[in-house]
Amino acid sequence: MVQTSPFNFGFLQEFGVPLRRFSKGDMLMKSGDPGHDMIVVLEGQLDIRIDGATTETIGIHGIAGEMALIDNAPRSATVVAATAGEVAVIDRATFLDLVREMPAFSLFVMHALATRLRRKSGKD
């Protein structure tokens, strides 16, 4: 699912956000691990898995890891590459800078969270 964005993702370069390439089958995040960063998909697709079952597949501009980054709790899901691609890796300090400097980014993350919660609750 391609998520729409209220802004240009050129901010990633402006904020010096590192990029990470991945191959199909790579595990990018593991359930239970600490959540020190979140990712934004720039290319490819990722499967979000809970208890081994894929609950969602995200594509370009999809995000993962935001819940653990926000609440400092362990990751609630595992993220595995469904295809090869690239993500932007946003650590906590950069996330806080983005929230302060780019309110549209905060709304983008909140929208993604709300959509995911509604889908999980069957209220979408």
C-alpha positions as CSV (number, residue, x, y, z in Angstrom):
1,M,0.0,0.0,0.0
2,V,1.4,3.4,-1.0
3,Q,0.8,6.0,1.6
4,T,0.3,9.5,0.5
5,S,2.5,12.2,1.9
6,P,1.8,15.9,2.6
7,F,5.5,16.7,2.0
8,N,8.5,16.0,-0.2
9,F,10.8,13.3,1.1
10,G,13.8,15.5,0.2
11,F,13.9,16.3,4.0
12,L,15.7,13.0,4.5
13,Q,18.8,14.4,2.8
14,E,18.4,17.7,4.6
15,F,18.4,16.0,8.0
16,G,21.2,13.6,7.1
17,V,19.0,10.5,7.5
18,P,21.0,7.3,6.6
19,L,19.7,5.0,3.9
20,R,19.9,1.2,4.1
21,R,19.6,-1.2,1.2
22,F,18.0,-4.6,1.8
23,S,17.5,-7.9,0.0
24,K,14.4,-10.1,-0.2
25,G,14.1,-12.0,3.1
26,D,16.3,-9.7,5.2
27,M,14.9,-9.1,8.7
28,L,15.0,-5.3,9.3
29,M,13.3,-5.4,12.8
30,K,12.6,-8.2,15.3
31,S,9.7,-8.3,17.7
32,G,10.9,-7.8,21.3
33,D,14.0,-5.9,20.4
34,P,14.5,-2.3,21.6
35,G,13.1,0.3,19.3
36,H,15.8,2.9,18.8
37,D,14.7,3.9,15.2
38,M,12.0,3.7,12.7
39,I,12.1,3.3,8.9
40,V,10.5,4.9,5.9
41,V,10.3,2.7,2.8
42,L,11.9,4.4,-0.2
43,E,11.9,1.4,-2.5
44,G,10.5,-2.1,-2.3
45,Q,8.1,-3.8,0.1
46,L,8.2,-5.0,3.6
47,D,6.1,-7.5,5.5
48,I,5.0,-6.7,9.0
49,R,4.6,-9.9,11.0
50,I,3.1,-10.6,14.3
51,D,3.5,-14.1,15.8
52,G,4.8,-15.3,12.4
53,A,1.8,-14.1,10.4
54,T,2.0,-11.2,7.9
55,T,-0.5,-8.6,9.1
56,E,0.4,-5.9,6.6
57,T,2.7,-5.3,3.6
58,I,4.0,-1.8,3.3
59,G,5.5,-0.1,0.2
60,I,6.9,3.3,-0.8
61,H,6.5,5.9,2.0
62,G,5.2,3.2,4.4
63,I,6.7,3.3,7.9
64,A,7.6,0.7,10.5
65,G,9.1,0.9,14.0
66,E,7.4,4.1,14.9
67,M,5.5,2.7,17.9
68,A,8.6,1.4,19.7
69,L,10.4,4.6,18.9
70,I,7.6,6.8,20.4
71,D,6.9,4.8,23.5
72,N,10.3,3.3,24.3
73,A,8.7,-0.2,24.5
74,P,10.1,-3.3,22.8
75,R,9.1,-3.8,19.1
76,S,5.6,-5.3,18.7
77,A,6.3,-6.8,15.3
78,T,9.0,-8.3,13.1
79,V,9.7,-6.6,9.7
80,V,11.0,-8.7,6.8
81,A,11.8,-7.7,3.3
82,A,9.2,-9.0,0.8
83,T,11.3,-7.6,-2.0
84,A,14.7,-5.9,-2.4
85,G,14.7,-2.2,-1.8
86,E,15.8,0.7,0.4
87,V,14.7,2.4,3.6
88,A,15.6,5.6,5.4
89,V,16.5,4.9,9.1
90,I,15.3,7.6,11.4
91,D,16.8,7.5,15.0
92,R,15.2,9.0,18.0
93,A,17.1,12.3,17.9
94,T,16.3,12.8,14.3
95,F,12.7,11.9,14.8
96,L,12.4,14.6,17.5
97,D,14.1,17.1,15.2
98,L,11.6,16.3,12.5
99,V,8.7,16.6,14.8
100,R,9.9,20.1,15.8
101,E,10.9,21.3,12.4
102,M,8.3,19.6,10.2
103,P,4.8,19.4,11.7
104,A,3.6,17.6,8.5
105,F,5.9,14.7,9.3
106,S,4.3,14.3,12.7
107,L,0.8,14.3,11.0
108,F,2.1,11.7,8.5
109,V,3.3,9.4,11.3
110,M,0.0,9.9,13.3
111,H,-2.0,9.1,10.2
112,A,0.0,5.9,9.6
113,L,-0.5,4.9,13.3
114,A,-4.3,5.6,13.2
115,T,-4.7,3.7,9.9
116,R,-2.9,0.7,11.3
117,L,-4.9,0.7,14.5
118,R,-8.2,1.0,12.7
119,R,-7.3,-1.8,10.4
120,K,-6.3,-4.0,13.3
121,S,-9.5,-3.3,15.2
122,G,-11.6,-3.9,12.1
123,K,-13.0,-0.3,12.1
124,D,-11.4,0.9,8.8
